Amino acid sequence: MAKSASFGVMHLGIAFAVSYALSGSLAVAGAITVVEPICNTVAHYFFDGWWERRKLRQAAAALASGSERPGQGQSVGARLGAGMAAILEDAAPAASMVQFHRLGLQGA
């Protein structure tokens, strides 16, 4: 946590210094230093949503084009479980629960 906090302070300092060097105005540099992280936070929220939808589409495509069919060694449920495990492997636990809920798989 200390590393993240110190990086955040460093980022704000660099943003302020670059903004001031380009504009020559303390007011403009201060405004950019405050507004830029807010814009990045909002953009990150939408990016995360897009990223998760992309992973779900990839998993659905992989399941649809899989060589194994039900009755040939693996059930549909097992294939779905394997696909969801791949999707959620690097997702945050809270995001995982949201995706399961959207798919109607809570408690599965």
N, C-alpha and C positions, 0 to 999 in steps of 0.2 A: 504494500500500500504506500509506503514511503517513497518508493521508486516512482510509482505512478503520480503521486502528488508533486514530487520534485520535477518530473517531466512536464506536468501541467504548468507549473510556475515558469519553467524554462521556455515552454511554448509561448506563453503569454508575453514574456519578456522579449523574445525574438519577434513576435508579431508586432509589438509596440515599436521596437527599434526599427524594423523594416518599414512600417507604416510612417513613422516619423521621418526617416531618411528620404522616403519618396514624396511625402507631402509637405514636410517642414512645419506641420501644425500639430500642436499637442492635442487639440480637440479632435481632429480627424484621426490621429493615431490612437487616441483613447477609444473613440467610437469603433474603429475597426477591430481593436483588440477585444472589445466586448461582443460585437456583432458576429464576428467570424466564428467563434466557438459555438454560439447559438445556432448559426446556420449549419455547421458541421454536425451538431447533435441531431437536428431535424433530418438532415440528409441521411445520417447513419440509421435512424429509425426506419425510413423508407427502404434503404438499402438492405437492412436485415430482413424485412418482409419480402422483398424481391428475391433475396438469396434463398430463403426457405422455400418459396414457391418454386424456384428453379430446381432445387434439390428434390422436391416432391415430384415434379414433372419428369426428371431424370429417372427416379426410382420407378414411377409408373411405366415409363417407356421400357425400362429394363425388365420389369415384370411382364409386360405385354409381349416382349420379344424373346422371353426366356425359352431355352431349348427344352426344359423340363415341363411336362404337362401333368395335370392331376392324373394319378393312376400310373405314373412312370417314375416312382421313387420319392416324390415329394408332394404333399397336399397343397392346395391353394393357401390354406392358413399358414403353413410353414413358409411358403414363398413370400407371402405378405409380411410375415414376421421378420424374415431375413431382409426384405427390402426396407422395412421401417427401421430396423436396427442400423442399416447402412446410412439411412438419412439422418438418424438421430445421433450417430456416433460422435459427431463433433458439434452438436447443438447443445445449447444450455438446457438444464433440466426444466426450467419454466417454459421455454419454447417447446420442448418435447411434449409437455403435457397439453399445451395449446394445440399442437398438431394432432395428437391423439384425440382430443376432444372434437376438433373439426372433422376428423374422420369417423367419429362415432365409436371410437375404440377405448373410451375410458373404462377402466376396470378390466381390460383385456389382458 
